[in-house]
């Protein structure tokens, strides 16, 4: 996550000059992967956010594949020893 954040801060605006907002999203089963943070440098904003897989599925309810994602997450939770 640190490398992604540093990449966005150092190179994001150079590679994508019309983009003013970047997001580093940590997705995990239990959360706590990264701290939520907002920074701004030279008019470019970087947002760090943390979500669980179930939380991500809940946010995407308007996506055409939302039901498939929710079903996959439920299947993965049932069949994974890591959850």
WOFEN-V807030 format. One record per run of one state. SS is the DSSP state (H for helix, E for strand, L for the rest). FROM is the first residue (numbers start at 1). TO is the last residue. If there is no record, write none. Layout:
# WOFEN-V807030
<<SS	FROM	TO> <SS	FROM	TO>>
This chain:
# WOFEN-V807030
<<L	1	1> <H	2	15> <L	16	20> <E	21	28> <L	29	36> <E	37	41> <L	42	43> <E	44	52> <H	53	59> <L	60	65> <H	66	79> <L	80	83>>
